[in-house]
Amino acid sequence: MQTAQLEVNEIRKDFPILSRTINGKPLVYFDNAATTQKPFSVINAISDYYASYNANIHRAVYQIAEEATDAYEMTRDKVCKFINAHSREEIIFTRNATEAINLVAYSWGRKVIGKGDTIILSELEHHSNIVPWQMLCKEKKAKIEYLNVDNNGNLDLGKLESCIQQNNVKLISLSHMSNALGNIIPIESMIKYAHSFGIPFFVDGAQSVPHIRTDVTDLNCEFLAFSGHKMLGPTGVGVLYAKKEILECMNPFIGGGDMIKEVHKYETTYNDLPYKYEGGTPNIADVIGFSHALDYLNKIGMDNIRRHELDLTKYALECLSSLKGMKLYGDDNLSRRGGIISFNLGDIHPHDLATILNDNGIAIRSGHHCAQILMEKLDVSATSRASFYIYNTQEEINIFINALGKAIKLFRL
Ligand code: ALA
């Protein structure tokens, strides 16, 4: 992996929010696993659309409608290239990764999953990669089997073989990177293994695609979901990648305008891919904004982003582990982690800790991180979570450690 040091000080100038102060202190934004900040290029692209060529897409022949259609469709081409899909027909815009998973559970799942079938998930999953499958399985009288994790959140891969042999497994759906712990799952080998039994594989890439180079042609997964807002883009834009032959066989998710070819009184024929899955006026402005987020990430380079986040994570873990009362969660092996650190400090409740950090200008997430099954497994109700991105620095980690030191004193740990 050829990597270059990020010019973080230059990068920071592109993000207006980073010059804000909170409680008189510079904002230290460490909640990037929840959503990332947006550069000027993304913000400006959205207002430029509304100011200069706001029109609906795919419908009209006048100039601004064509400009809007071109800009929207150009984003699809960029996404296709970004994840190295075979064709733009395999890229469906949704509201977020959650909607992409629900789309597959609804349109593919209701066709393929039947009574007694099994879907394999893991105890690491975000609620978005659990609840849609539970809803499907309840309706179809199918079942879910969970791959267990150990106390560091590492998957017990031994169970996979027996689970496949003992059940009629129709799908394996796993997040590539845990949103709660940052653990990275060996999906490359797991996809190959699943395929050796003819089982399709869904990758929840909400936390991985923004941080790790993702190549769906290499991975050969059937499905991949991710969200634009976790990778510098606006909220309200998600992506479903699915293999073309699968998308062709699925039923539509949302019925309405744009997803049809012809509508008659009692019958409708559906539009070609990818439009068949994009009923109604889409989120045009934000899809266009997302295109500029992809440009920004491409300019920096995904391998450089990964390197930067590993450096920050290594430094933060070293500093955190020297603090009194610190309990760190997640994989001990740095190369199997992303830039997410979950921890508890003595018996300070994570919400209290997050409040103290906020007093110092620092934004972290506290709570169950939409991963209650994992929290139960770790025997905690909540953790504090710091998560990094391209604009974060070692100096910010020092400010964070300093603030944690104040909390230690305040709570007399
Ligand atoms: N999935 C987002 C998170 O982990 C919201 O915070």
Residues whose N, C-alpha, C, O or C-beta is under 5 A from the ligand:
A	BS01	LIG	A33 A34 N179 H369
